[in-house]
């Protein structure tokens, strides 16, 4: 293990194979110093091959070891490299990155930095870590192995579950709750006021947002993403949800377990989104809609009505099942040509 973060790590390939539960074929004593792509690999790099279309890269890569399926292992061995054989190379790669990060990016030691402020009445577990200039307000509860980064804020009465990390300059608002093993990245704001105003005589009267935000276990929230507190009831994000950077989740939205959203998605107030859904970048979901489990929305699509049937949906005119949308899109591309032909036919048929 490196003595300092960022120092080179050299690991026996046999130890990596054992950690992944894979079958080692080749030299188990080979030292691995980095994880890298096939194209830029060196003899001390371990890489992976998850897609058959990238198989030609094995002929030119210098990687000393490659994580592959059983049928690809002979190609790796034939060029003198070693193979770690697993059922799902991409999943094994993901697990290896976490295994590697745990050894090269150790968490800060438990304790409260002298410059941090912990209000009287806050409960901070002895194994939690509070970084420089962080603020923990009154009656907040931080469980064991919580990490609060530099300049991060935990609001009054908020609760942070075991092993959750609030990265530098993140804000976790009053009375909000998050479960275990979460990550809230830098600049994210959890629990800002929802956008609620009542019109009156040409002005807007603020509606106080009296709810909070409830977040489950194993949730990751990207940098500069905002999750607004509810107006009356709470905004809810269930277990395993993954939110990319620059996402807006409005007040009283409910997101089901293990749904994932790419960057710049916007979800308007009181939308209810099911479990195991995916949303491509810049997709927009209008307010008060319901989306069923296992719905997949393509990038830049605008969801303007509820979707009650699982499947893939695409388009900004208006959203439809993906197969129908592709047919309509193909027709739309030919619209100008069809218009020209139609006018020509009309001229021929006119007296």
Secondary structure as a PSIPRED ss2 file (coil, helix, strand):
# PSIPRED VFORMAT (PSIPRED V4.0)

   1 X C   1.000  0.000  0.000
   2 X C   1.000  0.000  0.000
   3 X C   1.000  0.000  0.000
   4 X C   1.000  0.000  0.000
   5 X C   1.000  0.000  0.000
   6 X C   1.000  0.000  0.000
   7 X C   1.000  0.000  0.000
   8 X C   1.000  0.000  0.000
   9 X C   1.000  0.000  0.000
  10 X C   1.000  0.000  0.000
  11 X E   0.000  0.000  1.000
  12 X E   0.000  0.000  1.000
  13 X H   0.000  1.000  0.000
  14 X H   0.000  1.000  0.000
  15 X H   0.000  1.000  0.000
  16 X H   0.000  1.000  0.000
  17 X H   0.000  1.000  0.000
  18 X H   0.000  1.000  0.000
  19 X H   0.000  1.000  0.000
  20 X H   0.000  1.000  0.000
  21 X C   1.000  0.000  0.000
  22 X C   1.000  0.000  0.000
  23 X E   0.000  0.000  1.000
  24 X E   0.000  0.000  1.000
  25 X E   0.000  0.000  1.000
  26 X C   1.000  0.000  0.000
  27 X C   1.000  0.000  0.000
  28 X C   1.000  0.000  0.000
  29 X C   1.000  0.000  0.000
  30 X C   1.000  0.000  0.000
  31 X E   0.000  0.000  1.000
  32 X E   0.000  0.000  1.000
  33 X C   1.000  0.000  0.000
  34 X E   0.000  0.000  1.000
  35 X E   0.000  0.000  1.000
  36 X C   1.000  0.000  0.000
  37 X C   1.000  0.000  0.000
  38 X H   0.000  1.000  0.000
  39 X H   0.000  1.000  0.000
  40 X H   0.000  1.000  0.000
  41 X C   1.000  0.000  0.000
  42 X C   1.000  0.000  0.000
  43 X C   1.000  0.000  0.000
  44 X C   1.000  0.000  0.000
  45 X E   0.000  0.000  1.000
  46 X E   0.000  0.000  1.000
  47 X E   0.000  0.000  1.000
  48 X E   0.000  0.000  1.000
  49 X C   1.000  0.000  0.000
  50 X C   1.000  0.000  0.000
  51 X C   1.000  0.000  0.000
  52 X H   0.000  1.000  0.000
  53 X H   0.000  1.000  0.000
  54 X H   0.000  1.000  0.000
  55 X H   0.000  1.000  0.000
  56 X H   0.000  1.000  0.000
  57 X H   0.000  1.000  0.000
  58 X H   0.000  1.000  0.000
  59 X H   0.000  1.000  0.000
  60 X C   1.000  0.000  0.000
  61 X C   1.000  0.000  0.000
  62 X C   1.000  0.000  0.000
  63 X C   1.000  0.000  0.000
  64 X C   1.000  0.000  0.000
  65 X E   0.000  0.000  1.000
  66 X E   0.000  0.000  1.000
  67 X E   0.000  0.000  1.000
  68 X E   0.000  0.000  1.000
  69 X C   1.000  0.000  0.000
  70 X H   0.000  1.000  0.000
  71 X H   0.000  1.000  0.000
  72 X H   0.000  1.000  0.000
  73 X H   0.000  1.000  0.000
  74 X H   0.000  1.000  0.000
  75 X H   0.000  1.000  0.000
  76 X H   0.000  1.000  0.000
  77 X H   0.000  1.000  0.000
  78 X H   0.000  1.000  0.000
  79 X C   1.000  0.000  0.000
  80 X C   1.000  0.000  0.000
  81 X C   1.000  0.000  0.000
  82 X E   0.000  0.000  1.000
  83 X E   0.000  0.000  1.000
  84 X E   0.000  0.000  1.000
  85 X E   0.000  0.000  1.000
  86 X C   1.000  0.000  0.000
  87 X C   1.000  0.000  0.000
  88 X C   1.000  0.000  0.000
  89 X H   0.000  1.000  0.000
  90 X H   0.000  1.000  0.000
  91 X H   0.000  1.000  0.000
  92 X H   0.000  1.000  0.000
  93 X H   0.000  1.000  0.000
  94 X H   0.000  1.000  0.000
  95 X H   0.000  1.000  0.000
  96 X H   0.000  1.000  0.000
  97 X H   0.000  1.000  0.000
  98 X H   0.000  1.000  0.000
  99 X H   0.000  1.000  0.000
 100 X H   0.000  1.000  0.000
 101 X H   0.000  1.000  0.000
 102 X H   0.000  1.000  0.000
 103 X H   0.000  1.000  0.000
 104 X H   0.000  1.000  0.000
 105 X C   1.000  0.000  0.000
 106 X C   1.000  0.000  0.000
 107 X C   1.000  0.000  0.000
 108 X C   1.000  0.000  0.000
 109 X C   1.000  0.000  0.000
 110 X C   1.000  0.000  0.000
 111 X E   0.000  0.000  1.000
 112 X E   0.000  0.000  1.000
 113 X C   1.000  0.000  0.000
 114 X C   1.000  0.000  0.000
 115 X C   1.000  0.000  0.000
 116 X C   1.000  0.000  0.000
 117 X E   0.000  0.000  1.000
 118 X E   0.000  0.000  1.000
 119 X C   1.000  0.000  0.000
 120 X C   1.000  0.000  0.000
 121 X C   1.000  0.000  0.000
 122 X C   1.000  0.000  0.000
 123 X E   0.000  0.000  1.000
 124 X E   0.000  0.000  1.000
 125 X C   1.000  0.000  0.000
 126 X C   1.000  0.000  0.000
 127 X C   1.000  0.000  0.000
 128 X C   1.000  0.000  0.000
 129 X E   0.000  0.000  1.000
 130 X E   0.000  0.000  1.000
 131 X C   1.000  0.000  0.000
 132 X C   1.000  0.000  0.000
 133 X C   1.000  0.000  0.000
 134 X C   1.000  0.000  0.000
 135 X E   0.000  0.000  1.000
 136 X E   0.000  0.000  1.000
 137 X C   1.000  0.000  0.000
 138 X C   1.000  0.000  0.000
 139 X C   1.000  0.000  0.000
 140 X C   1.000  0.000  0.000
 141 X E   0.000  0.000  1.000
 142 X E   0.000  0.000  1.000
 143 X C   1.000  0.000  0.000
 144 X C   1.000  0.000  0.000
 145 X C   1.000  0.000  0.000
 146 X C   1.000  0.000  0.000
 147 X E   0.000  0.000  1.000
 148 X E   0.000  0.000  1.000
 149 X C   1.000  0.000  0.000
 150 X C   1.000  0.000  0.000
 151 X C   1.000  0.000  0.000
 152 X C   1.000  0.000  0.000
 153 X E   0.000  0.000  1.000
 154 X E   0.000  0.000  1.000
 155 X C   1.000  0.000  0.000
 156 X C   1.000  0.000  0.000
 157 X C   1.000  0.000  0.000
 158 X C   1.000  0.000  0.000
 159 X E   0.000  0.000  1.000
 160 X E   0.000  0.000  1.000
 161 X C   1.000  0.000  0.000
 162 X C   1.000  0.000  0.000
 163 X C   1.000  0.000  0.000
 164 X C   1.000  0.000  0.000
 165 X E   0.000  0.000  1.000
 166 X E   0.000  0.000  1.000
 167 X C   1.000  0.000  0.000
 168 X C   1.000  0.000  0.000
 169 X C   1.000  0.000  0.000
 170 X C   1.000  0.000  0.000
 171 X E   0.000  0.000  1.000
 172 X E   0.000  0.000  1.000
 173 X C   1.000  0.000  0.000
 174 X C   1.000  0.000  0.000
 175 X C   1.000  0.000  0.000
 176 X C   1.000  0.000  0.000
 177 X E   0.000  0.000  1.000
 178 X E   0.000  0.000  1.000
 179 X C   1.000  0.000  0.000
 180 X C   1.000  0.000  0.000
 181 X C   1.000  0.000  0.000
 182 X C   1.000  0.000  0.000
 183 X E   0.000  0.000  1.000
 184 X E   0.000  0.000  1.000
 185 X C   1.000  0.000  0.000
 186 X C   1.000  0.000  0.000
 187 X C   1.000  0.000  0.000
 188 X C   1.000  0.000  0.000
 189 X E   0.000  0.000  1.000
 190 X E   0.000  0.000  1.000
 191 X E   0.000  0.000  1.000
 192 X E   0.000  0.000  1.000
 193 X C   1.000  0.000  0.000
 194 X C   1.000  0.000  0.000
 195 X C   1.000  0.000  0.000
 196 X C   1.000  0.000  0.000
 197 X E   0.000  0.000  1.000
 198 X E   0.000  0.000  1.000
 199 X E   0.000  0.000  1.000
 200 X E   0.000  0.000  1.000
 201 X C   1.000  0.000  0.000
 202 X C   1.000  0.000  0.000
 203 X E   0.000  0.000  1.000
 204 X E   0.000  0.000  1.000
 205 X E   0.000  0.000  1.000
 206 X E   0.000  0.000  1.000
 207 X C   1.000  0.000  0.000
 208 X C   1.000  0.000  0.000
 209 X C   1.000  0.000  0.000
 210 X C   1.000  0.000  0.000
 211 X C   1.000  0.000  0.000
 212 X C   1.000  0.000  0.000
 213 X E   0.000  0.000  1.000
 214 X E   0.000  0.000  1.000
 215 X E   0.000  0.000  1.000
 216 X C   1.000  0.000  0.000
 217 X C   1.000  0.000  0.000
 218 X C   1.000  0.000  0.000
 219 X C   1.000  0.000  0.000
 220 X E   0.000  0.000  1.000
 221 X E   0.000  0.000  1.000
 222 X C   1.000  0.000  0.000
 223 X C   1.000  0.000  0.000
 224 X C   1.000  0.000  0.000
 225 X C   1.000  0.000  0.000
 226 X E   0.000  0.000  1.000
 227 X E   0.000  0.000  1.000
 228 X E   0.000  0.000  1.000
 229 X C   1.000  0.000  0.000
 230 X C   1.000  0.000  0.000
 231 X C   1.000  0.000  0.000
 232 X C   1.000  0.000  0.000
 233 X C   1.000  0.000  0.000
 234 X C   1.000  0.000  0.000
 235 X E   0.000  0.000  1.000
 236 X E   0.000  0.000  1.000
 237 X E   0.000  0.000  1.000
 238 X C   1.000  0.000  0.000
 239 X C   1.000  0.000  0.000
 240 X C   1.000  0.000  0.000
 241 X C   1.000  0.000  0.000
 242 X E   0.000  0.000  1.000
 243 X E   0.000  0.000  1.000
 244 X C   1.000  0.000  0.000
 245 X C   1.000  0.000  0.000
 246 X C   1.000  0.000  0.000
 247 X C   1.000  0.000  0.000
 248 X E   0.000  0.000  1.000
 249 X E   0.000  0.000  1.000
 250 X C   1.000  0.000  0.000
 251 X C   1.000  0.000  0.000
 252 X C   1.000  0.000  0.000
 253 X C   1.000  0.000  0.000
 254 X E   0.000  0.000  1.000
 255 X E   0.000  0.000  1.000
 256 X C   1.000  0.000  0.000
 257 X C   1.000  0.000  0.000
 258 X C   1.000  0.000  0.000
 259 X C   1.000  0.000  0.000
 260 X E   0.000  0.000  1.000
 261 X E   0.000  0.000  1.000
 262 X C   1.000  0.000  0.000
 263 X C   1.000  0.000  0.000
 264 X C   1.000  0.000  0.000
 265 X C   1.000  0.000  0.000
 266 X E   0.000  0.000  1.000
 267 X E   0.000  0.000  1.000
 268 X C   1.000  0.000  0.000
 269 X C   1.000  0.000  0.000
 270 X C   1.000  0.000  0.000
 271 X C   1.000  0.000  0.000
 272 X E   0.000  0.000  1.000
 273 X E   0.000  0.000  1.000
 274 X C   1.000  0.000  0.000
 275 X C   1.000  0.000  0.000
 276 X C   1.000  0.000  0.000
 277 X C   1.000  0.000  0.000
 278 X E   0.000  0.000  1.000
 279 X E   0.000  0.000  1.000
 280 X C   1.000  0.000  0.000
 281 X C   1.000  0.000  0.000
 282 X C   1.000  0.000  0.000
 283 X C   1.000  0.000  0.000
 284 X E   0.000  0.000  1.000
 285 X E   0.000  0.000  1.000
 286 X C   1.000  0.000  0.000
 287 X C   1.000  0.000  0.000
 288 X C   1.000  0.000  0.000
 289 X C   1.000  0.000  0.000
 290 X E   0.000  0.000  1.000
 291 X E   0.000  0.000  1.000
 292 X C   1.000  0.000  0.000
 293 X C   1.000  0.000  0.000
 294 X C   1.000  0.000  0.000
 295 X E   0.000  0.000  1.000
 296 X E   0.000  0.000  1.000
 297 X E   0.000  0.000  1.000
 298 X C   1.000  0.000  0.000
 299 X C   1.000  0.000  0.000
 300 X C   1.000  0.000  0.000
 301 X C   1.000  0.000  0.000
 302 X E   0.000  0.000  1.000
 303 X E   0.000  0.000  1.000
 304 X C   1.000  0.000  0.000
 305 X C   1.000  0.000  0.000
 306 X C   1.000  0.000  0.000
 307 X E   0.000  0.000  1.000
 308 X C   1.000  0.000  0.000
 309 X C   1.000  0.000  0.000
 310 X C   1.000  0.000  0.000
 311 X E   0.000  0.000  1.000
 312 X E   0.000  0.000  1.000
 313 X E   0.000  0.000  1.000
 314 X E   0.000  0.000  1.000
 315 X C   1.000  0.000  0.000
 316 X C   1.000  0.000  0.000
 317 X C   1.000  0.000  0.000
 318 X C   1.000  0.000  0.000
 319 X C   1.000  0.000  0.000
 320 X E   0.000  0.000  1.000
 321 X E   0.000  0.000  1.000
 322 X H   0.000  1.000  0.000
 323 X H   0.000  1.000  0.000
 324 X H   0.000  1.000  0.000
 325 X H   0.000  1.000  0.000
 326 X H   0.000  1.000  0.000
 327 X H   0.000  1.000  0.000
 328 X H   0.000  1.000  0.000
 329 X H   0.000  1.000  0.000
 330 X H   0.000  1.000  0.000
 331 X H   0.000  1.000  0.000
 332 X H   0.000  1.000  0.000
 333 X H   0.000  1.000  0.000
 334 X C   1.000  0.000  0.000
 335 X H   0.000  1.000  0.000
 336 X H   0.000  1.000  0.000
 337 X H   0.000  1.000  0.000
 338 X H   0.000  1.000  0.000
 339 X H   0.000  1.000  0.000
 340 X H   0.000  1.000  0.000
 341 X H   0.000  1.000  0.000
 342 X H   0.000  1.000  0.000
 343 X H   0.000  1.000  0.000
 344 X H   0.000  1.000  0.000
 345 X H   0.000  1.000  0.000
 346 X H   0.000  1.000  0.000
 347 X H   0.000  1.000  0.000
 348 X H   0.000  1.000  0.000
 349 X H   0.000  1.000  0.000
 350 X C   1.000  0.000  0.000
 351 X C   1.000  0.000  0.000
